[in-house]
Amino acid sequence: MEQKIAILMADLSGYTALTEIHGASSAADLVDKYVEIVEKCLVGDSQLKERTGDEVMIVSSSPDLLLATADMIMKNTTRQEYFLQVHGGLHYGQVLIRNNSYFGSAINITARIAAKASPGTFWCSGDFINALADNTTTKFHSKQKYRFKNVSEEMEIAEVLNVYDQTVFIDPVCRMLIQEYSAGIQHPQMKHSYFCSHTCLDIFNNNPDAYVATGGLN
């Protein structure tokens, strides 16, 4: 059966770095927490259909409901202490559904949009925005047109703009979010750089050129 659906793909930015620094067990615990959060953020008929590693795929018959799901995921993951930033893609297109699996170029396009998205953001296609019943409640910032592999025409891509009144810090080594400066370890010379542990601070000090020091992010 073929039908048009809304598709969301998202994963954890910095997952590889976190695994390398804190080990596979900690990384697996974080993925379990991520899936738990995602399942609680599903709006309407949005369904978590697949999970591969730290990547999830969510589908819905309604782009509006899926956009609300994306907003909930971003809001709730950003508020987690010692978590990772999420980034992902949203698209609306034709898929083939067979044996409860999804096939078609719309799936591949969603994955490629997600791969382009910056940490802490969701990017979406023009097709997704045009399919919304109400696109006035959310602001979008155009990222211009992209040409994706094996897609004949350029696609208009936009970032979903969600502004939360919250300041967080990002450990430059393992990429974990630090919600409260009092919960992190401040660099002795770089007052806006915080670390989740003395391990990450020591790794940074031994090779600071390998990492980008990150201050507070709104």
ROTORVO-490035 format. One record per residue: residue number from 0; x negated, y, z negated of N, C-alpha, C in turn; residue in one letter. Coordinates in pm, 1 decimal. Atoms other than C-alpha are relative to their C-alpha. Layout:
N
(NUM; (X; Y; Z); (X; Y; Z); (X; Y; Z); 'A') ...
This chain:
218
(0; (-84.2; -119.1; 0.0); (0.0; 0.0; 0.0); (-88.3; 124.9; 0.0); 'M') (1; (73.4; -126.1; -4.5); (-127.2; 346.7; 90.0); (87.8; 111.4; -54.0); 'E') (2; (-72.6; -115.2; 51.5); (-29.1; 664.0; -89.0); (-98.8; 109.9; -36.6); 'Q') (3; (83.1; -111.8; 41.9); (-159.1; 1007.2; -179.3); (4.9; 10.9; -152.0); 'K') (4; (8.8; -13.0; 145.1); (-280.9; 1044.8; -535.9); (-105.4; 104.4; -36.1); 'I') (5; (103.7; -87.4; 55.2); (-484.8; 1279.4; -751.8); (-102.1; -86.8; -72.0); 'A') (6; (109.5; 82.2; 52.3); (-824.6; 1142.5; -856.3); (-95.5; 87.7; -79.4); 'I') (7; (100.5; -67.1; 82.0); (-1062.2; 1248.6; -1132.6); (-112.5; -98.7; -29.3); 'L') (8; (116.5; 77.7; 41.4); (-1413.3; 1114.3; -1181.3); (-87.5; 89.0; -86.3); 'M') (9; (82.0; -79.1; 91.7); (-1630.3; 1227.2; -1469.6); (-98.5; -89.5; -72.8); 'A') (10; (96.3; 73.4; 81.5); (-1942.1; 1119.3; -1651.7); (-72.9; 95.3; -92.9); 'D') (11; (70.0; -75.0; 103.5); (-2177.6; 1234.7; -1924.2); (-132.2; 52.8; 53.6); 'L') (12; (123.5; -61.4; -46.4); (-2450.5; 1478.9; -1827.4); (-109.2; -16.9; -106.1); 'S') (13; (108.4; 22.2; 94.5); (-2781.1; 1381.2; -1989.0); (1.1; -138.3; -61.9); 'G') (14; (-12.0; 134.0; 57.9); (-2682.8; 1019.7; -2058.2); (-132.1; -77.6; 7.7); 'Y') (15; (127.8; 70.6; -15.0); (-3013.4; 885.2; -1923.4); (-102.3; 50.6; -100.9); 'T') (16; (93.8; -58.4; 95.7); (-3214.8; 1126.4; -2136.4); (31.8; -44.9; -141.7); 'A') (17; (-38.4; 43.9; 134.0); (-3018.3; 1037.3; -2446.5); (-36.0; -146.2; -24.1); 'L') (18; (32.7; 142.1; 13.3); (-3063.6; 665.0; -2382.8); (-149.5; -19.1; -22.4); 'T') (19; (145.5; 13.6; 11.6); (-3438.1; 707.8; -2342.5); (-49.6; 42.8; -137.1); 'E') (20; (47.6; -53.6; 127.9); (-3476.8; 909.4; -2662.6); (57.2; -77.1; -119.1); 'I') (21; (-66.6; 55.7; 117.6); (-3224.1; 748.1; -2896.0); (34.6; -147.9; 12.2); 'H') (22; (-19.9; 143.1; -14.2); (-3193.3; 397.1; -2753.4); (135.6; -39.3; 55.5); 'G') (23; (-119.6; 50.3; -66.1); (-2931.7; 184.0; -2583.2); (118.5; -11.3; -94.5); 'A') (24; (-108.9; 16.9; 96.0); (-2729.5; 121.7; -2898.5); (72.0; 131.8; -25.1); 'S') (25; (-60.2; -132.0; 21.1); (-2674.6; 491.9; -2965.5); (76.0; 45.1; 123.6); 'S') (26; (-65.6; -37.7; -124.8); (-2590.9; 546.6; -2599.3); (131.3; -75.4; 17.6); 'A') (27; (-121.9; 80.2; -12.0); (-2337.5; 262.9; -2602.6); (107.4; 49.2; -97.1); 'A') (28; (-95.1; -54.1; 98.1); (-2175.7; 403.7; -2917.8); (63.5; 128.5; 53.3); 'D') (29; (-49.7; -126.3; -52.2); (-2144.6; 741.0; -2746.8); (98.7; -23.6; 114.4); 'L') (30; (-93.1; 33.3; -108.3); (-1980.1; 585.3; -2438.8); (132.3; -49.9; -57.5); 'V') (31; (-122.7; 46.8; 64.9); (-1731.2; 406.5; -2664.7); (82.2; 118.7; -51.1); 'D') (32; (-68.1; -119.3; 49.6); (-1650.0; 741.2; -2824.7); (59.0; 79.6; 116.2); 'K') (33; (-46.0; -72.2; -119.2); (-1618.3; 901.6; -2480.7); (128.8; -61.4; 53.9); 'Y') (34; (-119.7; 68.5; -50.5); (-1366.6; 641.5; -2362.2); (117.5; 21.2; -95.6); 'V') (35; (-104.7; -23.9; 99.6); (-1172.5; 682.8; -2686.1); (59.6; 139.5; 16.5); 'E') (36; (-46.2; -137.7; -21.1); (-1153.0; 1059.4; -2628.3); (82.2; 9.6; 127.5); 'I') (37; (-69.3; -4.8; -129.2); (-1053.3; 1016.0; -2263.3); (139.8; -58.7; -11.4); 'V') (38; (-130.5; 66.2; 12.1); (-771.3; 777.0; -2351.2); (100.2; 86.5; -76.0); 'E') (39; (-88.6; -87.3; 76.6); (-630.7; 1031.4; -2597.4); (34.9; 127.8; 76.1); 'K') (40; (-20.0; -123.1; -77.0); (-647.6; 1309.0; -2335.7); (88.4; -19.3; 122.5); 'C') (41; (-80.1; 26.8; -119.3); (-436.5; 1141.1; -2067.2); (136.0; 67.7; -10.8); 'L') (42; (-125.3; -75.5; -1.3); (-140.0; 1361.4; -1974.9); (95.1; -61.1; 102.8); 'V') (43; (-100.2; 52.3; -92.2); (181.1; 1231.6; -1819.0); (-32.9; -140.3; 46.5); 'G') (44; (26.7; 133.6; -53.7); (123.7; 938.4; -1585.5); (-147.8; -23.5; 32.3); 'D') (45; (144.1; 17.8; -23.0); (-254.6; 986.4; -1576.4); (-46.1; -131.1; -61.9); 'S') (46; (46.6; 130.8; 46.7); (-424.4; 647.4; -1608.2); (-150.8; -13.1; 16.6); 'Q') (47; (141.1; 35.3; -11.3); (-780.8; 545.7; -1681.9); (-6.9; -132.8; 74.6); 'L') (48; (-3.4; 119.3; -84.8); (-830.5; 297.7; -1396.5); (-130.8; -76.6; -1.1); 'K') (49; (129.4; 67.9; -6.8); (-1202.1; 224.7; -1400.3); (-100.3; 68.5; -91.0); 'E') (50; (115.4; -55.0; 71.4); (-1512.5; 269.7; -1613.8); (-122.4; -78.5; 40.8); 'R') (51; (127.8; 60.4; -34.9); (-1864.5; 202.9; -1493.3); (-108.4; 76.1; -74.3); 'T') (52; (98.5; -71.7; 80.6); (-2133.4; 285.7; -1746.9); (67.6; 115.6; -71.9); 'G') (53; (-58.9; -117.4; 63.4); (-2058.4; 640.1; -1859.2); (95.1; 74.6; 92.8); 'D') (54; (-90.1; -65.4; -95.1); (-1840.4; 721.2; -1556.6); (141.0; -57.4; -11.4); 'E') (55; (-139.5; 43.1; 2.2); (-1460.9; 709.9; -1570.8); (70.7; 49.9; 125.2); 'V') (56; (-87.2; -42.3; -108.8); (-1204.1; 726.9; -1292.5); (143.2; -1.0; -50.6); 'M') (57; (-137.7; -17.1; 44.9); (-856.9; 856.1; -1374.7); (84.6; 38.5; 120.5); 'I') (58; (-88.5; -31.2; -112.7); (-563.9; 870.8; -1131.6); (135.4; 44.4; -52.6); 'V') (59; (-133.6; -45.2; 33.3); (-224.1; 1036.7; -1132.7); (75.5; 29.2; 129.0); 'S') (60; (-81.4; -39.7; -115.3); (63.9; 1094.2; -894.5); (9.9; 151.6; 10.5); 'S') (61; (-14.8; -145.4; 7.4); (53.3; 1460.4; -1000.5); (-133.8; 69.9; -21.5); 'S') (62; (122.4; -78.5; 21.5); (-246.9; 1693.6; -949.8); (9.9; 88.4; -125.3); 'P') (63; (-17.6; -87.1; 116.5); (-99.5; 1921.2; -1219.8); (-26.0; -76.1; -130.1); 'D') (64; (22.3; 80.7; 120.5); (-96.6; 1642.2; -1477.3); (-146.5; -39.7; -13.2); 'L') (65; (141.4; 38.0; 4.3); (-449.4; 1537.4; -1381.8); (-86.7; 119.6; -37.5); 'L') (66; (72.9; -120.7; 38.4); (-572.0; 1896.4; -1411.7); (13.5; 23.9; -150.0); 'L') (67; (-19.9; -13.2; 144.8); (-419.5; 1910.1; -1760.5); (-84.1; -102.7; -75.1); 'A') (68; (85.2; 103.1; 60.1); (-601.1; 1583.9; -1839.7); (-145.7; 43.6; -0.2); 'T') (69; (138.5; -48.2; -9.6); (-931.5; 1730.7; -1717.9); (-26.5; 108.8; -103.2); 'A') (70; (14.3; -108.0; 97.9); (-876.7; 2036.8; -1935.7); (-10.3; -56.3; -141.5); 'D') (71; (4.0; 62.8; 132.6); (-809.5; 1818.2; -2240.0); (-133.3; -70.5; -24.3); 'M') (72; (128.8; 69.7; 13.8); (-1120.8; 1609.1; -2176.0); (-111.5; 99.4; -28.1); 'I') (73; (105.6; -99.4; 18.5); (-1340.6; 1917.0; -2145.5); (9.5; 63.9; -137.9); 'M') (74; (-19.7; -66.4; 128.9); (-1190.7; 2081.6; -2452.4); (-42.3; -90.9; -115.9); 'K') (75; (26.0; 90.5; 111.1); (-1219.0; 1773.8; -2674.4); (-143.6; -50.3; -5.2); 'N') (76; (139.8; 43.1; 2.7); (-1565.3; 1658.3; -2568.1); (-91.5; 114.1; -43.4); 'T') (77; (82.6; -115.1; 37.1); (-1706.2; 2009.7; -2609.8); (1.7; 23.3; -150.1); 'T') (78; (-11.9; -21.9; 144.1); (-1587.6; 2011.3; -2969.6); (-64.3; -110.0; -83.3); 'R') (79; (61.4; 111.5; 71.7); (-1765.1; 1687.5; -3059.9); (-143.6; 33.5; -40.7); 'Q') (80; (137.4; -19.7; 46.6); (-2078.5; 1716.9; -3271.8); (-87.6; -113.3; 51.3); 'E') (81; (96.7; 97.4; -51.7); (-2383.7; 1540.2; -3123.9); (60.2; -84.7; 111.8); 'Y') (82; (-56.0; 66.3; -117.2); (-2208.2; 1457.6; -2799.6); (-76.4; 50.2; 121.9); 'F') (83; (61.6; -46.3; -123.1); (-2296.8; 1523.6; -2435.5); (100.4; 81.1; 81.4); 'L') (84; (-87.7; -72.2; -90.2); (-2160.0; 1763.9; -2178.6); (57.0; -95.7; 105.1); 'Q') (85; (-66.1; 76.4; -105.8); (-1913.1; 1618.4; -1930.4); (-3.7; 81.2; 128.6); 'V') (86; (-21.3; -67.2; -128.5); (-1907.3; 1700.1; -1561.0); (75.8; -95.3; 91.5); 'H') (87; (-81.3; 88.9; -81.8); (-1669.4; 1573.9; -1296.9); (60.7; 68.1; 120.0); 'G') (88; (-61.9; -47.6; -122.2); (-1473.0; 1610.2; -977.0); (146.9; -37.9; 6.4); 'G') (89; (-143.5; 21.1; -18.8); (-1104.1; 1634.4; -881.9); (31.7; 10.4; 148.5); 'L') (90; (-35.2; 0.2; -141.7); (-956.8; 1551.6; -542.4); (140.4; -57.9; 15.6); 'H') (91; (-132.4; 53.1; -31.8); (-621.3; 1472.0; -381.7); (-4.2; -52.8; 142.3); 'Y') (92; (7.2; 57.0; -134.0); (-599.8; 1233.5; -91.1); (61.5; -138.0; 8.7); 'G') (93; (-59.7; 129.9; -29.2); (-484.0; 911.7; 67.7); (-91.3; -113.6; -44.6); 'Q') (94; (76.4; 117.5; 42.8); (-593.7; 581.5; -87.9); (79.7; -126.2; 33.9); 'V') (95; (-60.5; 131.7; -13.3); (-525.1; 214.1; -28.8); (-6.6; -68.1; -135.6); 'L') (96; (-5.0; 70.7; 127.9); (-412.9; 27.4; -340.4); (22.3; -147.8; 29.2); 'I') (97; (-9.5; 144.1; -22.5); (-477.9; -344.3; -330.5); (-53.9; -72.8; -121.8); 'R') (98; (38.5; 77.3; 119.0); (-490.0; -586.3; -623.3); (-45.3; 91.6; -113.7); 'N') (99; (25.0; -97.1; 106.6); (-487.6; -286.5; -858.9); (-135.0; 71.0; 12.8); 'N') (100; (124.0; -73.4; -28.4); (-805.4; -148.7; -696.8); (28.1; 105.8; 105.6); 'S') (101; (-21.6; -114.2; -88.4); (-839.2; 173.3; -500.1); (-112.2; 7.7; 103.4); 'Y') (102; (95.4; -6.8; -108.9); (-1006.0; 212.1; -161.6); (30.4; 123.0; 85.8); 'F') (103; (-20.4; -110.4; -92.7); (-1059.2; 494.2; 85.8); (-99.3; 112.4; -20.3); 'G') (104; (96.8; -110.2; 3.4); (-1261.7; 803.5; 161.7); (28.4; 97.3; -113.0); 'S') (105; (-32.6; -92.3; 109.4); (-1075.0; 1002.6; -105.2); (-76.2; -36.0; -127.5); 'A') (106; (76.1; 43.7; 117.1); (-1249.8; 793.4; -371.3); (-145.5; 45.0; 12.5); 'I') (107; (139.7; -38.7; -21.8); (-1592.9; 857.4; -219.0); (-18.0; 151.1; -10.0); 'N') (108; (8.7; -145.8; 5.4); (-1523.8; 1229.5; -180.5); (4.5; 48.5; -144.8); 'I') (109; (-9.0; -38.8; 141.4); (-1422.6; 1257.6; -546.6); (-132.5; -24.0; -71.7); 'T') (110; (128.3; 32.6; 63.0); (-1744.4; 1086.7; -653.9); (-107.4; 100.7; 39.4); 'A') (111; (101.9; -94.2; -46.8); (-1953.0; 1325.7; -443.3); (23.1; 139.1; -56.0); 'R') (112; (-28.8; -127.5; 65.6); (-1776.2; 1631.4; -580.7); (-47.5; -4.0; -144.9); 'I') (113; (42.3; 14.6; 139.7); (-1838.0; 1501.7; -932.8); (-151.3; 9.6; -13.2); 'A') (114; (146.1; -2.2; 4.5); (-2207.2; 1454.4; -856.3); (-55.2; 141.0; 16.3); 'A') (115; (43.4; -138.2; -21.9); (-2232.3; 1818.7; -746.8); (26.6; 89.2; -121.1); 'K') (116; (-43.6; -86.5; 110.5); (-2062.3; 1958.9; -1056.6); (-109.3; 20.4; -103.3); 'A') (117; (98.6; -33.3; 102.6); (-2283.6; 2135.2; -1307.4); (44.1; -56.8; -134.7); 'S') (118; (-37.8; 47.4; 133.8); (-2296.5; 2008.4; -1667.8); (101.9; 93.0; -64.6); 'P') (119; (-101.7; -78.7; 67.2); (-1991.4; 2121.4; -1860.1); (105.9; 58.0; 90.4); 'G') (120; (-98.2; -53.4; -94.3); (-1776.5; 2182.7; -1551.0); (71.2; -111.4; 75.5); 'T') (121; (-69.4; 81.5; -98.1); (-1516.1; 2023.9; -1329.3); (7.3; 79.1; 129.9); 'F') (122; (-16.8; -58.5; -131.6); (-1527.8; 2096.5; -956.8); (112.4; -73.5; 69.8); 'W') (123; (-111.2; 63.3; -70.6); (-1236.7; 2028.5; -725.5); (2.0; 41.9; 146.0); 'C') (124; (-11.1; -28.6; -142.9); (-1153.0; 2021.3; -357.0); (113.3; 99.2; 24.5); 'S') (125; (-110.3; -86.0; -41.1); (-935.0; 2270.3; -175.1); (128.5; -79.2; 14.9); 'G') (126; (-118.2; 86.1; -12.4); (-700.4; 1980.2; -105.5); (68.2; -18.3; -135.4); 'D') (127; (-56.4; 16.0; 134.3); (-655.9; 1934.8; -479.5); (75.0; 125.8; -42.1); 'F') (128; (-64.3; -126.7; 37.7); (-577.9; 2303.8; -539.6); (129.1; 19.7; 78.5); 'I') (129; (-118.7; -18.5; -84.6); (-332.9; 2311.9; -247.0); (114.0; -93.8; -38.7); 'N') (130; (-102.7; 97.0; 38.8); (-149.7; 2008.4; -387.9); (64.0; 32.9; -134.3); 'A') (131; (-56.4; -36.8; 129.8); (-85.9; 2173.5; -725.2); (136.7; 64.7; 16.9); 'L') (132; (-131.1; -63.8; -2.0); (274.5; 2265.3; -790.0); (-9.7; 142.4; -54.0); 'A') (133; (21.1; -131.8; 59.1); (148.8; 2561.5; -995.8); (-149.9; 22.0; -17.9); 'D') (134; (143.9; -27.7; 10.3); (-202.5; 2695.6; -939.2); (-26.6; 137.0; -60.7); 'N') (135; (15.8; -133.4; 58.1); (-144.3; 3021.8; -1127.5); (-45.4; -4.5; -145.6); 'T') (136; (34.7; 8.3; 141.6); (-212.4; 2893.4; -1478.8); (-148.2; -28.1; -22.9); 'T') (137; (143.0; 30.6; 9.3); (-574.2; 2795.8; -1405.9); (-75.5; 83.7; 101.8); 'T') (138; (82.9; -77.4; -91.3); (-847.2; 3008.5; -1252.3); (-105.3; -90.7; 63.0); 'K') (139; (99.6; 76.1; -74.5); (-1082.4; 2870.0; -989.9); (-103.1; 95.3; 58.1); 'F') (140; (108.7; -78.9; -59.4); (-1418.6; 2997.8; -871.0); (-55.6; -75.2; 119.7); 'H') (141; (44.1; 66.3; -122.3); (-1510.6; 2917.2; -513.5); (-149.4; -30.5; -3.8); 'S') (142; (140.1; 40.2; -14.4); (-1834.9; 2725.0; -466.4); (-37.2; -9.2; 148.1); 'K') (143; (17.9; 0.6; -145.7); (-1808.7; 2778.6; -89.0); (27.5; -139.1; 57.3); 'Q') (144; (-28.2; 126.7; -66.5); (-1796.2; 2491.8; 157.1); (-119.5; -94.5; -8.9); 'K') (145; (102.5; 103.9; 4.7); (-1987.4; 2166.9; 129.7); (25.4; -101.1; 110.8); 'Y') (146; (-11.4; 110.7; -94.4); (-2058.3; 1902.9; 388.0); (-50.8; -125.6; -68.6); 'R') (147; (34.2; 123.5; 66.5); (-2055.3; 1557.6; 236.2); (-31.9; -108.8; 101.9); 'F') (148; (41.8; 109.7; -86.1); (-2215.4; 1248.8; 383.9); (120.8; -79.6; 49.3); 'K') (149; (-104.5; 79.1; -66.2); (-1989.0; 1063.9; 628.9); (136.5; 67.8; 0.2); 'N') (150; (-123.2; -78.1; -11.4); (-1724.1; 1340.6; 611.3); (-19.6; 99.0; 113.3); 'V') (151; (23.7; -74.2; -123.7); (-1682.0; 1509.5; 949.0); (7.6; 150.8; -16.8); 'S') (152; (-18.7; -143.8; 13.7); (-1567.6; 1852.3; 829.4); (-47.9; 48.5; -136.5); 'E') (153; (35.3; -61.4; 127.6); (-1693.4; 2087.7; 561.9); (124.5; 11.8; -88.0); 'E') (154; (-110.9; -7.8; 93.9); (-1479.6; 2098.8; 249.2); (-16.5; 118.8; -93.3); 'M') (155; (-0.4; -110.1; 95.6); (-1385.9; 2397.1; 37.1); (-1.2; -58.8; -140.6); 'E') (156; (14.6; 49.8; 136.6); (-1497.2; 2334.4; -321.4); (8.6; 117.3; -97.9); 'I') (157; (-12.0; -104.5; 101.7); (-1413.1; 2532.8; -635.4); (-25.7; -58.9; -138.6); 'A') (158; (18.1; 39.8; 139.9); (-1501.8; 2520.4; -1003.1); (124.2; 36.3; -78.9); 'E') (159; (-111.7; -27.9; 89.9); (-1221.9; 2493.8; -1256.1); (-52.8; 82.8; -115.5); 'V') (160; (49.3; -89.3; 103.7); (-1268.9; 2783.8; -1494.4); (81.9; -17.7; -127.5); 'L') (161; (-60.6; 14.1; 131.9); (-1190.0; 2698.2; -1855.1); (-91.8; 66.9; -101.1); 'N') (162; (82.5; -74.5; 95.5); (-1315.6; 2940.6; -2116.9); (50.3; -29.0; -140.8); 'V') (163; (-34.5; 28.4; 138.4); (-1317.6; 2829.0; -2479.3); (-82.9; 90.7; -90.1); 'Y') (164; (67.0; -91.8; 92.7); (-1403.0; 3064.9; -2761.1); (-83.3; -80.6; -98.8); 'D') (165; (83.6; 88.2; 81.5); (-1685.2; 2853.1; -2892.5); (-144.7; 9.6; 47.9); 'Q') (166; (141.7; -1.3; -33.9); (-2063.0; 2867.9; -2905.2); (-62.6; -131.5; -43.2); 'T') (167; (69.0; 124.8; 31.8); (-2263.6; 2547.7; -2887.5); (-144.8; 10.9; 45.6); 'V') (168; (139.2; 9.4; -40.6); (-2632.7; 2465.7; -2859.4); (-22.8; -136.9; 62.0); 'F') (169; (31.6; 126.3; -66.1); (-2786.2; 2193.0; -2646.1); (-144.4; -36.4; -29.4); 'I') (170; (135.4; 49.8; 23.6); (-3085.1; 1989.1; -2755.7); (-68.2; -15.1; 136.4); 'D') (171; (63.0; 5.4; -132.2); (-3328.4; 2039.1; -2463.5); (-62.0; -135.0; 34.4); 'P') (172; (64.0; 130.0; -23.7); (-3472.9; 1687.9; -2503.8); (103.6; -107.2; 32.3); 'V') (173; (-98.4; 108.0; -20.3); (-3176.0; 1451.8; -2541.8); (132.0; 50.9; 53.9); 'C') (174; (-117.6; -65.9; -57.6); (-2910.4; 1701.1; -2419.9); (125.0; -8.2; -87.0); 'R') (175; (-115.4; 5.5; 89.6); (-2684.9; 1648.6; -2722.2); (51.3; 140.1; -33.4); 'M') (176; (-61.9; -124.2; 42.6); (-2439.4; 1922.8; -2816.0); (-13.8; 16.3; -151.0); 'L') (177; (9.0; -33.1; 142.5); (-2496.4; 2092.9; -3151.3); (99.2; 112.7; -25.2); 'I') (178; (-108.9; -95.3; 18.5); (-2180.9; 2269.0; -3265.9); (-35.6; 110.7; -98.8); 'Q') (179; (33.5; -96.2; 105.0); (-2313.1; 2439.4; -3578.1); (-151.9; 6.9; -15.0); 'E') (180; (145.3; -12.5; 11.9); (-2663.6; 2580.5; -3603.4); (-50.8; -61.4; -129.4); 'Y') (181; (41.9; 57.6; 128.1); (-2672.2; 2461.2; -3964.3); (-13.7; -151.4; 7.8); 'S') (182; (8.0; 145.5; -14.8); (-2631.9; 2102.0; -3838.1); (-122.9; -42.5; 79.4); 'A') (183; (116.0; 32.0; -81.7); (-2936.9; 2122.9; -3612.7); (-130.3; 42.7; -65.1); 'G') (184; (133.4; -37.6; 46.3); (-3309.5; 2174.7; -3654.9); (-52.1; 109.3; 92.4); 'I') (185; (41.6; -114.5; -80.2); (-3424.2; 2515.0; -3538.4); (-148.8; -6.5; 31.6); 'Q') (186; (141.6; -7.2; -37.0); (-3747.8; 2552.4; -3344.7); (-65.7; 113.0; -79.1); 'H') (187; (61.7; -102.0; 86.5); (-3992.5; 2745.1; -3566.6); (-33.1; 131.2; 70.5); 'P') (188; (32.3; -122.4; -72.7); (-4084.5; 2994.5; -3293.0); (111.1; 46.1; 95.2); 'Q') (189; (-105.5; -31.6; -96.4); (-3776.7; 2984.6; -3066.0); (133.3; -3.7; -73.5); 'M') (190; (-111.6; -5.1; 93.9); (-3487.1; 3103.1; -3278.5); (133.0; -45.5; 58.7); 'K') (191; (-125.9; 42.3; -60.8); (-3214.8; 3013.2; -3027.2); (-5.6; -143.6; 51.7); 'H') (192; (12.5; 139.3; -42.2); (-3335.9; 2657.1; -2969.3); (15.1; -91.9; -120.3); 'S') (193; (-28.6; 93.4; 107.5); (-3198.1; 2377.3; -3184.2); (-10.9; -143.2; 50.6); 'Y') (194; (20.8; 140.3; -33.9); (-3263.4; 2003.7; -3192.9); (84.1; -86.6; -92.9); 'F') (195; (-83.6; 89.3; 80.7); (-3059.6; 1709.1; -3317.1); (-81.3; -70.7; -107.8); 'C') (196; (84.4; 75.1; 92.7); (-3357.6; 1557.1; -3498.3); (-143.8; 48.9; 9.4); 'S') (197; (142.7; -32.7; -5.7); (-3725.1; 1602.3; -3583.1); (-67.8; -77.1; 112.8); 'H') (198; (55.6; 77.3; -111.5); (-3793.7; 1333.4; -3321.7); (3.6; 82.9; 128.2); 'T') (199; (-12.9; -80.7; -121.8); (-3660.9; 1555.8; -3042.0); (-86.2; 126.8; -8.4); 'C') (200; (84.9; -118.2; 17.4); (-3838.6; 1860.7; -3186.4); (-145.7; -34.4; 26.6); 'L') (201; (139.1; 41.2; -20.7); (-4171.5; 1672.2; -3190.4); (-27.2; -29.7; 147.6); 'D') (202; (17.0; 30.4; -142.8); (-4121.2; 1545.7; -2834.2); (-9.4; 129.5; 79.5); 'I') (203; (2.7; -129.6; -68.6); (-4048.2; 1901.2; -2719.5); (-132.9; 71.4; -22.4); 'F') (204; (123.8; -70.7; 31.1); (-4352.4; 2046.4; -2896.9); (-121.6; -65.2; 65.1); 'N') (205; (111.8; 70.2; -63.8); (-4581.2; 1779.4; -2748.5); (-6.9; 26.5; 150.8); 'N') (206; (-1.0; -24.9; -143.9); (-4473.7; 1868.6; -2393.5); (111.3; 98.9; 35.0); 'N') (207; (-109.5; -96.8; -19.7); (-4264.1; 2188.4; -2384.2); (28.2; 31.6; 146.4); 'P') (208; (-20.3; -31.5; -141.2); (-4315.6; 2240.0; -2010.5); (92.3; -100.7; 70.1); 'D') (209; (-85.1; 103.4; -60.7); (-4118.2; 1921.2; -1942.8); (147.6; 23.3; -25.4); 'A') (210; (-138.5; -22.1; 37.6); (-3800.4; 2064.3; -2092.7); (37.7; 146.5; 12.8); 'Y') (211; (-52.2; -135.9; -6.0); (-3581.8; 2369.8; -2051.4); (65.2; 30.2; -132.5); 'V') (212; (-57.9; -38.9; 129.7); (-3514.2; 2535.5; -2384.4); (135.5; 65.8; 25.7); 'A') (213; (-135.6; -48.0; -21.5); (-3142.6; 2606.1; -2413.3); (51.7; 68.9; -124.1); 'T') (214; (-58.1; -72.1; 112.2); (-2982.7; 2867.2; -2632.7); (146.6; -32.1; -14.6); 'G') (215; (-142.1; 21.8; 20.7); (-2622.2; 2899.0; -2741.1); (77.6; 21.0; 129.6); 'G') (216; (-84.3; -9.4; -117.3); (-2362.8; 2845.7; -2469.4); (143.1; 23.1; -43.4); 'L') (217; (-142.3; -22.7; 30.8); (-2008.7; 2984.5; -2476.7); (85.4; -89.3; 87.5); 'N') 
